[in-house]
Structure formats: C-alpha cells, structure tokens
Amino acid sequence: MWLAFKNNYSKRVRVAVMEYDPDSCGGEYGNWSTEGWWKFDPGNSRTVIWTMNRYVYYYAEATDGTWWGDEDGRIRMYVNPYENFESCYRIGTSTWDVVQPKRKDVGTFWLNTLTVNLTARRT
C-alpha cells in the first residue's frame, strides 16, 4: 500500500511516519522504523512510503504549532526536531522530541494509495 498525505491546512506542514520493520530495526531497536520530515505547502500532496503493514503511525505539525497525532499519547515516537531523519523506535539523541503519532489502518489492498488529509483541527 502506498501512503500519501495532502495538506488541506492553511500553513506549511511536515510529516513523519513510523512502520513495523523488524528487518531494519529488529531486536533492541524496537522493530519499528521512523522517518521524516516530508514538507507540504498548503494544497500539496505527495506519496511518502510503500508499506506491507496493515497499520502505520504518523505525526504531522504545522508551522503555527498545530499538530496531528494521538491526543491520548498511548504511543510515542522519537523525531529529530531540526532536520530530516531515518531511525528506529526509541533511537535518537537527548535533543530529539518525543511525539504522539496517530495509528492509521491502511487496509490490505496492496495496489492502492491511501491519502491522509490534514485539515484544520477542531478545538
């Protein structure tokens, strides 16, 4: 399944993802790979990853501080706040941020693209 994002928000947004990947991040690395930041200007969309996983996690934040993730904070993800990164779950430095990604069910239709629409959040 291809996973894409579309920025329907009025500010620039950047996106990070986390997916189950024991081949790259097995054992002590937690079995999950993380990657970011893809940047989206308002109205732009882009495909970011191919995954064979049923579930992936994503976290997005806008330049004005608005963010998209899991407000309950059940899952945590380490992200480099300053630059693009590829890492494994729980791997980062003390300067990395801990964010709360949202789980997304991408389904099992492996030949399709699923687009996550980032829109204004309700307050």
N, C-alpha and C positions, 0 to 999 in steps of 0.2 A: 504494500500500500504506500502510495506517495502521500506525504503530509505537507500541506501548504498553509500559508497564512495570508490573510488580507487585512490591511489596516483600514478600517472604516471609522477610525477616530480622527480627530482634527489636528493631532500633533504627531510628530515622528515617534515611532515605536521600535523597540528592539526585542528580539525573541530568542530564548534559549530552550533547548529540549533535552529530555532525558529518556533513554530507552534501555530495555533489558538487553545486555550484550556480554554474556559470560566469556565469550571467546576473547574479547579485548580487555575486559575488566573483571575477570573472574577472581575467585578466592578472596584475599584480604581487601581487594578493591571494591567489593560490594556488588558485583555483577551488573552494574548499571553504568552506561557511558553518558556523559553530558557534553553538550556542545552549544555554543552561542558566539557571538551575537549576530543575528541577521537583522539588518536595519530596513525599515519600511517607512517611506514617506506616506502622508495621507493619500488614500485611494490606491496604493500599490499593493500588489500581491506577488507571491513567489513560492515555489515549491522548495522545501528545505531538506527533507530527508526521505529515503526509502526505508521502510521497516517491514519486517515479517511478524512483528509483535501485534497482539490484539490491543494492547494498551501502551500509550506513551504519556509522558508528562511534559507540560510546557509552562513556561513563565514568560510574561511579557511586561514591559514597562515603557511608559511614555515619557517624553522629556519634561512634562509637567508633574511627574510623580504618580500619575495614575498607573495602576498595575493590574494584571490579570493572573490569577493563580487560585490556590485553595485558601480561602479565608479561615478555615478551621485549623490549618497548619499541621495536618496529620503527616504529611511527607515533607522532607526538607531536601534542598538541593544546594550545592555549593557553586557559585558563579563568580567569575572574575569581574569585578565591577568596572574595570578600566579598559579592557581590551578583549578581542576575540579569544576563545579558548576551546580546547578539547581536553576532556579529563575523564576521570572515573568518579563515581559517587564517593563522597567522603574524602576525596583527594583535592587538595587545594592548599593555599597558604593561609596564614592568620589574617591576611589582608583581604581575603575573599569574603563575599557576602553569603549569608545563608538565606535562601528564599523559599517560598511555599508554592511549589508547582501544582498545577491542576492536572488531574488524570483525564485523559481523553480516550474513549473507546473508538478505535479507528475501524473496527469491524474485521471481516475476514474476506473481503472482496479485493484480492491482491492486485488486480489490474486497474484499480481506480485511484483517483486522487481525492482525498478528503481535505477540504479547506476549512480552517478555523477562522471565523470572522471576529476581529477585535473591534468592538463597538464601545460607545460610551457606557460606563458602568452606572448602575443605579446606586443612589446613596441612601 
